[in-house]
Amino acid sequence: MAQAGDRILVGVSGGPDSLCLLHILRNLGYQLGAAHLNHGLRGAESDEDEEFVRNFSDSFNVPCFVTRAQIDPESNVEEQGRQARQEFFAYVMDREGFDRIAIGHTREDRAETFLLHLFRGSGAEGLTSMAPVSGQTIRPLIEVSRAEVEGYLQAQGITWRIDSTNADLRFARNRVRHTVIPLIQGQFNPGFVETLS
C-alpha cells in the first residue's frame, strides 16, 4: 500500500475509523498530514468536529489541512460530500506533495458499499466494492471491523466524535447499515460482513 518514506495524507473526520488510521500510521513512522472537510451541515457540531481534528492532529505534530464545502442540503448530500472530499484531497496532495491518500474505510464500509451498488443495479465490476488500493488511494483498515477499531482506540485512551447524521435513515447508507445488514445477519447469514472480505 505504501513504501518506506512515502508521505501519506489521511482523511480525518474525527470519527473512530479515521483517528485509528492516523494513530497507527503515525506509530509506523510515516510522514503524515491530516485532511478534514467541514461540510457545514450540522452547524456548531460540524465546527466542533473541525476543532477536534485540528487539536488531535496538533497533539501528534501532524499538519492539518482544513476546508469548508458548500453543500446544498436539498440535493444529494452524500454524493456532494464524496465529490467535495475527493477534490479537496487531490488538491492538498498535489499542493503539499503527498504520495498517498489513506482513507479509514473498514470491513463494514465495504459491505455497505457492496449492497448499495447491488441495489442500484451495478454490473459485476461495481460489485467489487472498495479496493484496498485504488490509484493513490489506500484503505489500510479495509479488513478490520469497526469493533476492532473502537477496541484499539479504547486501549489507547483515545476518544472520538460521533456524527449525528450517521443515524439519519434518510440517507441510503444509513438504511443499509442500520436496517438491511442487521436483517441479512439475523435472517440469512450472521457472518455476512466477514464473508465479503
C-alpha positions in Angstrom: 0.0 0.0 0.0 2.8 2.4 0.8 6.6 2.4 0.6 9.0 3.5 3.3 9.4 7.2 3.0 6.0 7.8 1.4 4.2 10.9 2.6 0.6 10.0 3.4 -2.4 12.3 3.6 -5.0 10.8 5.9 -8.7 11.8 5.5 -9.8 12.6 9.1 -13.4 13.2 10.0 -13.0 12.9 13.8 -14.8 9.5 13.9 -13.1 6.3 15.2 -12.0 4.9 11.9 -10.0 7.9 10.7 -8.5 8.6 14.1 -7.4 4.9 14.4 -5.8 5.1 11.0 -3.9 8.3 11.7 -2.7 6.9 15.0 -1.5 3.6 13.6 0.3 5.2 10.5 2.0 7.7 12.8 3.2 4.9 15.1 4.6 3.1 11.9 6.7 6.2 11.3 5.1 7.6 8.1 5.3 11.3 7.4 1.6 12.3 7.6 -0.8 15.1 7.0 -4.5 15.2 8.1 -7.2 16.5 5.8 -10.6 17.5 7.1 -13.5 18.7 5.1 -16.1 20.6 7.1 -19.4 20.0 5.4 -21.1 22.7 7.5 -24.4 20.7 7.5 -24.6 20.3 11.3 -23.9 23.9 12.4 -21.9 24.0 15.6 -21.5 20.3 15.6 -19.6 20.5 12.3 -17.4 23.3 13.7 -16.7 21.2 16.8 -15.6 18.3 14.6 -13.2 20.6 12.8 -11.7 21.9 16.1 -11.4 18.4 17.4 -9.5 17.2 14.3 -7.2 20.2 14.5 -6.4 19.6 18.2 -6.0 15.8 17.7 -3.6 16.4 14.8 -1.6 19.0 16.7 -1.2 16.6 19.7 0.7 14.3 17.4 2.5 17.0 15.5 0.7 16.2 12.3 -0.1 19.1 10.0 -3.8 19.6 9.5 -5.4 20.9 6.3 -9.0 22.1 6.5 -11.5 23.5 4.1 -15.3 24.1 4.1 -17.6 22.8 1.5 -20.7 24.4 0.0 -23.3 21.6 0.2 -26.8 22.0 -1.0 -29.0 20.2 1.6 -31.8 20.0 -0.9 -29.7 17.9 -3.3 -27.9 14.6 -3.0 -25.9 15.4 0.1 -23.9 12.1 0.2 -22.7 12.4 -3.4 -21.9 16.1 -3.0 -19.8 15.3 0.1 -18.0 12.5 -1.6 -17.1 14.7 -4.6 -16.0 17.6 -2.4 -13.8 15.3 -0.3 -12.1 13.8 -3.4 -11.4 17.2 -4.9 -10.1 18.6 -1.6 -7.8 15.6 -1.0 -6.5 15.7 -4.6 -5.8 19.5 -4.2 -3.9 19.0 -0.9 -1.9 16.0 -2.2 -0.8 18.0 -5.3 0.0 21.2 -3.4 1.8 19.6 -0.5 3.5 16.7 -2.4 1.9 13.7 -0.7 2.3 10.3 -2.3 -0.8 8.5 -1.0 -4.2 9.4 0.4 -5.3 7.0 3.2 -9.0 6.5 4.0 -10.3 4.8 7.1 -12.8 2.5 5.4 -13.5 -0.7 7.4 -14.9 -4.1 6.6 -18.4 -2.8 7.3 -18.0 0.1 4.9 -17.1 -2.4 2.2 -20.2 -4.5 2.9 -22.4 -1.4 2.8 -20.9 -0.2 -0.5 -21.4 -3.7 -2.0 -25.1 -3.6 -1.1 -25.6 0.0 -2.3 -24.0 -1.0 -5.7 -26.2 -4.1 -5.9 -29.4 -2.2 -5.1 -28.6 0.5 -7.6 -28.2 -2.0 -10.4 -24.4 -2.1 -10.7 -22.8 -4.6 -13.0 -20.3 -7.2 -11.9 -17.4 -4.7 -11.8 -19.3 -2.3 -9.5 -20.0 -5.2 -7.1 -16.3 -5.5 -6.3 -17.0 -2.6 -3.9 -13.9 -1.0 -2.3 -10.4 -2.0 -3.4 -7.7 -1.9 -0.7 -5.6 0.1 -3.2 -7.0 2.3 -6.0 -4.6 4.6 -7.7 -3.1 6.8 -5.0 -5.8 5.9 -2.5 -5.2 3.2 0.1 -7.5 1.7 2.7 -5.3 0.1 5.3 -8.3 -0.8 7.6 -10.5 -2.5 4.9 -10.1 -5.9 6.5 -10.7 -4.6 10.1 -14.0 -4.4 11.8 -15.5 -1.3 13.5 -15.5 -3.2 16.8 -11.7 -3.8 16.4 -11.2 -0.1 15.6 -13.1 1.0 18.7 -11.3 -1.5 20.9 -7.9 -0.2 19.7 -8.9 3.4 20.4 -10.2 2.5 23.9 -7.0 0.6 24.7 -5.0 3.8 23.7 -7.3 6.1 25.7 -8.4 7.9 22.6 -11.9 9.4 22.4 -13.7 10.2 19.1 -16.5 12.2 17.7 -19.9 10.8 16.6 -21.6 12.3 13.6 -25.3 12.6 14.5 -26.3 12.2 10.8 -25.0 8.6 10.9 -28.3 7.7 12.5 -30.4 9.6 9.9 -32.3 7.0 7.9 -33.0 9.5 5.1 -29.5 8.6 3.9 -29.3 5.3 1.9 -26.0 4.2 3.5 -27.6 4.5 7.0 -30.6 2.5 5.9 -28.3 -0.2 4.7 -26.2 0.0 7.9 -29.0 0.1 10.4 -31.7 -1.9 8.7 -30.6 -4.1 5.8 -27.4 -5.6 7.2 -28.9 -6.5 10.5 -31.8 -8.2 8.7 -29.4 -10.2 6.5 -27.3 -11.1 9.5 -30.4 -12.2 11.5 -32.3 -14.0 8.8 -29.7 -15.3 6.4 -26.0 -15.1 7.3 -24.7 -14.0 10.7 -21.2 -13.7 9.1 -22.4 -11.7 6.0 -19.9 -8.8 6.6 -17.0 -11.1 7.1 -17.8 -13.2 4.0 -17.4 -10.2 1.8 -13.8 -9.6 3.0 
